[in-house]
Amino acid sequence: MRLIHVVATRPNFVKMAPLIARLRERDPSGRHLIVHTGQHYDDNMSRVFFEDMGIRRPDHNLEIGSGSHAWQT
């Protein structure tokens, strides 16, 4: 199975951590890509959640950062 897990903001990390873990348990040989939008680019708002919640480092970081919704889109 091929899955792309897109994580973006702090509430999203909290919701996605158990889902990603469970899906990886069910299909450990599957391709699970993690894409971080980069909306929270500060270590205290991003990296710490990956470490504390046991989410592995993202495969890709879009580095969206801050800006208007139009610019981010």
KAKA-V777949 format. One record per backbone hydrogen bond with DSSP energy under -1.0 kcal/mol. CO is the residue of the C=O (numbers start at 0). NH is the residue of the N-H. Records with the same first field share a line. If there is no record, write none. Layout:
CO: NH + NH
This chain:
0: 30
2: 32
4: 34
6: 36
8: 12
9: 13
10: 14
11: 15
12: 16
15: 19
16: 20
17: 21
18: 22
19: 23
20: 24
21: 25
22: 26
26: 29
30: 2
32: 4
33: 58 + 59
34: 6
35: 61
36: 63
37: 64
41: 44
42: 47
45: 48 + 49
46: 50
47: 51
48: 52
49: 54
59: 35
67: 71
68: 72
